[in-house]
Amino acid sequence: MRKRNGLRFITVLILMVSLLIAGCSSSNSTSGEKPVDKDSLKGKTVKVLISAGGTQQFNAWIERSKEFAKQTGIKVEFIETPYENLLEDITTDGIANAGAYDIVAYLDAMGSSISPFLEPLDSYVKRDNFDVKRWPQSIVDLSTFEGKLLSLPVRAHVQMMFYRKDIFNKLNLQPPTTWQELEGVSKKITENTDTAGIVPYYGAGNNGQNLYMWTAYLWSKGGDIFDKDMKPVFASKEGIEATQKYIDLHVKEKVTPPGSVTFGEQDARTSFKQGDAAMWIGWWWVFSEFNSPETAAKEVAGNVGFAPVPAWEGQDSKANVLTFPLAMMKGSKNKDAAWEVLKWIAEPQEELDIVTKAVKKEVPAELQSTVVTQLDNLRNEELNQLSEGFFNVAADNFESARTLPMIPEWPQIADVLSAAISKMATGEQVESNLKDAAKKVEDILDKAGYYK
């Protein structure tokens, strides 16, 4: 995912200000409050905005929408846009209230910015007795703003640790459960093979990708980004120790590939797939990619195992979770039909069937989605037997996971923290950089009125 350029960011800000002045965020829609005659929805077309890139889960929805159209008479038109244009496209349509899109997929971090354009789903949920508790609370929270459910978390990712089973077996190693063990295992691998122990990603930018592994260290140490008064506390004693441990993998212990200092998440993922490192911590959806002969090096494919994200000694693991949910636009002219599409995509059996067929390799590679978000499906016995318990581990991580702050100022704050991580990975001092970043973050929130 590439960072949006400054011009587009300014454009979005101008549009947002225009919205606030015009008061366009209000909605008097009564959709969702009364029962709907399903026959009246036949012939409707629901337009769904998704990010381009050939995502397997999106591909599966597109393929299956043909059968949905036959059964319901509702046509689903998927519109792809580059990820870097997604926020702007949603914002532009939201301000115009034009109804160019009925449903939109978005990164949860965009939620606070686009929430004025999204239709609350609570009345639909109540009317149809729709069970929101089917999902882990951690990801429902990311779809909820000011007490209103604004989207369905049908696409979500939790961090897991992936490792080369062949290398671990050769050196008689066990997957590390603590950060201390991870460091020791990484040293043994680096010293006894031509493979790096682990490949992190410290590069600045990339929508703050280098913060995800850092926060896993920080949170499991007992540290945090903010206190209850929204004062930055990541430069605390715990924060300094956690950050030093994370940075030392590259700077001191030298158990990482040299390029890690500039890597984004995709770079590190590619490095692991090419066989450059024996461990990688990141989003769970890549498991099938790592083990596929079509996408991974010969020595990697079929040799990748999984485990929970490590923790500090005596502490609980704190993985990150992010979501890419689906929401209904306030400007939609087909809200009842759009709700039927949302329910169809969120149907438990639909999700389970997509992933089961993928795990069994009964569909082409471009349709092999392994993304499961609903609790019953994550704990499904057959699915876990087919995957050696992969989804049970993911479920445990989902239930204990934490999320990055959902505030409008987070993109600015993420830039500050991401730059600090990058500097420290080049060898700059940890404590001074953290304290400098904390001051910058506090200034951002002070100007935004958090401390008045």
C-alpha positions in Angstrom: 0.0 0.0 0.0 1.4 3.4 -1.0 1.1 6.6 0.9 -1.2 9.2 -0.7 0.6 12.3 -2.0 0.3 15.7 -0.4 -1.9 17.2 -3.1 -4.6 14.5 -2.7 -4.4 14.9 1.1 -5.0 18.7 0.7 -7.9 18.0 -1.7 -9.5 15.7 0.9 -9.1 18.3 3.6 -10.7 21.0 1.5 -13.6 18.7 0.7 -14.0 17.8 4.4 -14.1 21.5 5.4 -16.7 22.1 2.7 -18.8 19.3 4.1 -18.7 20.7 7.6 -19.7 24.1 6.4 -22.5 22.8 4.2 -23.8 20.4 6.9 -24.1 17.6 4.4 -23.5 14.9 6.9 -27.1 14.7 8.1 -29.4 12.0 6.9 -33.1 11.6 7.3 -33.3 8.2 5.8 -35.7 5.8 7.3 -34.3 2.7 5.5 -33.9 -0.3 7.7 -36.8 0.6 10.0 -39.6 -1.2 8.1 -39.8 -4.7 6.6 -38.9 -4.9 2.9 -40.7 -6.6 0.1 -37.8 -8.6 -1.4 -39.5 -8.7 -4.8 -39.3 -4.9 -4.9 -35.5 -5.2 -4.9 -35.3 -7.3 -8.1 -33.6 -5.5 -10.9 -31.7 -3.2 -8.6 -27.9 -2.8 -9.1 -25.7 -2.4 -6.0 -22.3 -0.8 -6.7 -19.5 -1.9 -4.4 -16.2 0.1 -4.3 -13.2 -2.1 -3.5 -9.4 -1.6 -3.7 -7.7 -2.9 -6.8 -5.0 -5.5 -6.7 -6.5 -8.9 -7.3 -7.3 -9.7 -3.6 -8.5 -13.3 -3.4 -11.4 -12.6 -1.1 -12.7 -9.8 -3.3 -12.2 -12.1 -6.3 -14.3 -14.8 -4.6 -17.1 -12.2 -3.9 -17.1 -11.1 -7.5 -17.3 -14.7 -8.8 -20.1 -15.7 -6.4 -22.1 -12.5 -7.0 -23.4 -14.1 -10.2 -25.2 -16.8 -8.2 -26.5 -14.2 -5.7 -27.9 -12.2 -8.6 -29.8 -15.3 -9.9 -31.2 -16.0 -6.5 -32.3 -12.5 -5.5 -32.5 -10.5 -8.8 -30.0 -8.0 -7.3 -27.0 -7.4 -9.5 -23.7 -6.6 -7.8 -21.3 -4.3 -9.6 -17.8 -4.3 -8.2 -15.8 -1.1 -8.9 -12.0 -1.2 -8.4 -9.9 1.7 -7.5 -6.2 1.9 -6.6 -5.7 1.7 -2.8 -4.1 5.2 -2.8 -7.3 6.7 -4.3 -9.8 4.9 -2.0 -10.1 7.5 0.7 -10.5 10.3 -1.9 -13.1 8.4 -3.9 -15.2 7.7 -0.8 -14.8 11.3 0.4 -15.7 12.9 -2.9 -18.8 10.8 -3.3 -19.8 11.3 0.3 -19.6 15.1 0.1 -21.6 15.2 -3.2 -24.1 12.7 -1.7 -24.2 11.4 -5.2 -24.7 7.7 -4.7 -21.9 6.7 -7.0 -21.3 3.8 -4.6 -23.8 1.9 -2.5 -21.2 0.0 -0.5 -17.5 0.8 0.1 -14.6 -1.2 1.5 -12.2 0.9 3.5 -9.2 0.5 5.9 -10.4 1.0 9.4 -7.9 3.8 10.0 -9.9 5.8 7.5 -13.1 5.4 9.6 -12.9 8.6 11.6 -12.5 10.6 8.4 -15.3 9.0 6.4 -17.8 8.3 9.2 -20.0 11.3 8.3 -20.7 9.6 4.9 -21.6 6.2 6.2 -25.1 5.0 6.9 -25.5 3.6 10.5 -26.5 -0.1 10.3 -28.2 -0.4 13.7 -31.7 -0.2 12.4 -31.1 -2.9 9.8 -29.5 -5.1 12.5 -32.5 -4.7 14.8 -35.1 -5.1 12.1 -33.6 -8.4 10.8 -32.3 -9.7 14.1 -28.8 -9.7 12.6 -26.2 -11.2 15.0 -23.2 -8.9 15.3 -21.8 -11.1 18.1 -20.7 -13.6 15.4 -17.4 -11.5 15.2 -14.7 -11.0 17.8 -15.3 -7.8 19.8 -11.9 -6.5 18.8 -13.0 -6.1 15.2 -16.6 -5.0 15.9 -15.1 -2.1 17.8 -13.2 -1.0 14.7 -16.6 -0.8 12.8 -18.3 1.3 15.6 -18.1 5.1 15.9 -19.8 7.1 18.6 -21.9 4.1 19.6 -23.1 3.4 16.0 -22.3 0.4 13.9 -21.1 1.8 10.6 -19.8 -1.3 8.8 -19.5 -5.1 8.9 -16.0 -6.5 9.6 -16.0 -9.1 6.9 -12.3 -8.7 6.1 -9.9 -8.6 9.0 -6.3 -9.4 9.7 -4.5 -10.4 12.8 -0.8 -10.7 13.3 0.8 -14.2 13.5 4.4 -15.5 13.4 5.5 -17.6 10.5 8.6 -19.7 10.4 10.6 -22.1 8.2 9.8 -25.6 9.5 12.7 -27.1 7.6 15.3 -24.8 9.2 13.8 -25.2 12.7 13.8 -29.0 12.4 17.4 -29.0 11.1 18.6 -26.9 14.1 16.2 -28.6 16.6 14.5 -25.3 17.4 11.0 -24.6 18.7 8.9 -21.6 17.7 9.7 -18.8 20.2 7.0 -17.8 22.6 8.8 -14.8 24.1 10.8 -11.9 22.5 13.8 -13.1 24.4 13.5 -16.6 22.9 13.0 -15.0 19.4 16.3 -13.2 19.8 18.1 -16.4 20.8 16.5 -18.5 18.0 17.3 -15.7 15.5 21.0 -15.8 16.6 21.3 -19.6 16.2 19.7 -19.5 12.7 21.9 -16.6 11.6 25.1 -18.2 12.9 24.4 -21.7 11.6 22.8 -21.1 8.2 23.0 -18.7 5.3 19.6 -17.4 6.2 18.8 -14.4 8.5 16.9 -15.2 11.7 14.0 -12.8 11.1 13.0 -10.1 8.6 11.2 -7.1 10.2 10.3 -3.9 8.4 11.6 -0.6 9.7 11.1 1.7 6.7 9.3 5.0 7.2 6.0 5.8 5.5 3.9 3.0 3.9 0.9 4.1 6.1 2.9 3.4 9.3 3.5 -0.3 8.5 6.6 -0.3 10.7 4.5 0.4 13.8 2.7 -3.0 13.9 5.6 -5.1 15.1 6.8 -2.3 17.3 3.4 -2.1 19.1 3.4 -5.9 19.6 6.6 -5.4 21.6 5.3 -2.3 23.3 1.9 -3.6 24.4 3.1 -7.0 25.7 5.7 -5.1 27.8 2.8 -3.2 29.5 3.5 0.0 27.6 1.1 2.0 25.5 0.8 4.8 23.0 -1.5 7.1 25.1 -2.7 7.3 28.6 -6.4 7.9 29.6 -5.9 11.6 29.0 -4.5 11.1 25.5 -1.0 12.1 26.6 1.8 10.1 24.8 3.4 7.6 27.0 5.4 5.5 24.6 8.6 7.1 25.8 8.1 5.6 29.3 10.6 3.1 30.8 8.6 0.2 29.4 8.4 1.9 26.0 12.1 2.5 25.8 12.9 -1.1 26.8 10.4 -2.5 24.3 11.6 -0.3 21.5 15.2 -1.1 22.2 14.6 -4.8 22.0 12.8 -4.4 18.7 15.4 -2.1 17.2 18.3 -4.3 18.4 17.3 -7.2 16.2 18.8 -5.1 13.4 21.2 -2.7 15.0 22.9 -4.8 17.7 22.1 -8.5 17.1 22.3 -8.2 13.3 19.9 -11.2 12.8 18.0 -9.4 10.0 18.6 -9.0 6.3 20.5 -5.7 5.6 17.5 -4.3 3.6 15.2 -4.5 6.6 16.1 -0.9 7.5 14.2 0.4 4.5 11.6 -2.4 4.1 7.9 -1.9 4.1 5.6 -4.8 5.0 5.5 -6.1 1.4 9.3 -5.9 1.0 9.7 -8.0 4.1 7.1 -10.4 3.0 8.8 -10.8 -0.4 12.2 -11.3 1.4 10.7 -14.2 3.5 9.1 -15.8 0.4 12.4 -15.7 -1.4 14.1 -17.6 1.5 16.1 -14.7 2.9 14.9 -15.2 6.5 13.5 -17.9 8.7 10.8 -15.9 10.6 8.4 -13.2 9.7 5.7 -11.5 11.8 2.7 -10.0 10.0 -0.8 -10.4 8.7 -2.2 -13.9 8.7 -3.6 -13.9 5.2 -0.2 -14.5 3.7 0.0 -18.1 5.0 -1.3 -19.6 1.8 1.0 -17.3 -0.2 4.0 -18.5 1.7 3.2 -22.1 1.1 2.3 -21.8 -2.6 4.8 -23.0 -5.2 3.3 -20.3 -7.5 4.3 -17.5 -5.2 7.2 -18.7 -3.0 10.7 -20.0 -3.6 11.0 -23.8 -3.9 12.7 -24.2 -0.5 10.0 -22.1 1.2 6.8 -23.4 -0.3 5.3 -26.1 1.9 7.8 -25.5 4.6 6.2 -22.6 6.5 4.6 -23.1 9.9 2.7 -20.6 12.1 2.6 -19.6 15.8 1.2 -16.9 18.0 3.0 -13.6 18.2 5.6 -13.7 21.0 5.3 -11.8 24.3 7.6 -10.6 27.1 8.5 -13.2 29.7 5.5 -13.7 32.0 3.3 -11.4 29.9 0.5 -12.1 27.4 0.9 -11.8 23.7 -0.6 -8.6 22.2 -1.0 -9.0 18.5 -2.3 -6.2 16.3 -5.5 -6.5 14.3 -6.7 -4.4 11.5 -9.9 -4.5 9.4 -11.0 -3.7 5.9 -14.8 -3.6 6.5 -17.7 -3.0 4.2 -20.0 0.0 4.8 -23.2 1.5 3.2 -23.0 5.0 1.9 -25.5 7.6 3.1 -25.9 8.8 -0.4 -26.9 5.3 -1.7 -30.2 5.2 -3.6 -30.5 1.5 -3.1 -30.0 1.0 0.7 -32.3 -1.9 1.2 -30.7 -3.8 -1.7 -27.3 -2.8 -0.4 -28.2 -4.3 3.0 -29.1 -7.6 1.3 -25.7 -7.6 -0.3 -24.0 -6.9 3.0 -25.9 -9.7 4.6 -25.0 -12.1 1.8 -21.3 -11.4 2.0 -21.5 -11.7 5.8 -23.4 -15.0 5.7 -21.4 -17.5 7.9 -21.8 -20.4 5.4 -20.7 -18.2 2.5 -17.5 -17.3 4.3 -16.9 -20.8 5.4 -17.4 -22.2 1.9 -15.0 -19.7 0.3 -12.2 -20.6 2.7 -12.9 -24.4 2.8 -12.7 -24.6 -0.9 -9.5 -22.6 -0.8 -7.8 -24.8 1.8 -8.8 -27.9 -0.2 -7.4 -26.3 -3.4 -10.8 -26.8 -5.1 -10.7 -23.3 -6.7 -8.1 -21.4 -8.8 -5.3 -19.7 -6.9 -6.8 -16.2 -7.5 -9.9 -17.3 -5.5 -8.1 -19.0 -2.6 -9.0 -16.7 0.2 -8.1 -17.8 3.7 -9.7 -14.8 5.5 -12.2 -15.9 8.2 -13.6 -13.3 10.6 -16.5 -15.0 12.3 -15.9 -16.9 15.6 -17.8 -20.1 14.7 -15.9 -20.4 11.5 -12.5 -19.7 13.1 -13.3 -22.6 15.5 -14.7 -24.8 12.8 -13.4 -28.3 13.4 -13.1 -29.4 9.7 -11.3 -26.2 8.8 -8.8 -26.5 11.6 -8.2 -30.2 10.8 -7.5 -29.2 7.2 -5.1 -26.4 8.3 -3.4 -28.0 11.3 -5.2 -25.7 13.7 -4.3 -22.5 11.8 -7.6 -20.8 12.4 -7.7 -21.7 16.1 -4.4 -19.9 16.6 -5.8 -16.9 14.6 -9.0 -16.9 16.8 -6.9 -16.8 20.0 -5.0 -13.9 18.5 -8.1 -12.1 17.5 -9.6 -12.4 21.0 -6.5 -10.9 22.7 -5.5 -8.4 20.0 -5.3 -4.7 20.3 -5.8 -2.0 17.7 -4.1 1.3 16.9 -5.9 4.5 18.0 -9.0 5.4 16.0 -8.7 9.2 16.1 -8.7 11.7 13.2 -5.2 12.8 14.0 -3.8 9.3 13.8 -2.4 9.6 10.2 -0.2 12.6 11.3 0.8 10.8 14.5 1.6 7.6 12.6 3.9 9.6 10.3 5.8 10.9 13.3 6.2 7.5 15.0 7.0 5.8 11.7 9.8 8.3 11.0 11.2 7.8 14.6 11.3 4.0 14.2 13.1 4.4 10.9 15.7 6.7 12.4 16.4 4.3 15.3 16.8 1.4 12.9 19.7 3.3 11.3 21.4 3.4 14.7 20.1 6.6 16.2 19.5 6.7 19.9 16.2 5.2 21.1 15.4 7.2 24.2 16.0 10.6 22.6 14.1 9.8 19.5 11.1 8.5 21.4 11.0 11.6 23.6 11.3 13.8 20.6 8.4 11.9 18.9 6.3 12.2 22.1 6.7 16.0 22.1 5.7 16.2 18.5 2.6 14.0 19.1 1.6 16.0 22.1 1.8 19.2 20.0 -0.4 17.7 17.4 -3.1 16.7 19.9 -2.8 20.0 21.8 -3.5 21.9 18.6 -6.4 19.6 17.9 -7.9 20.6 21.3 -7.5 17.4 23.2 -6.1 19.1 26.4 -8.5 22.0 26.7 
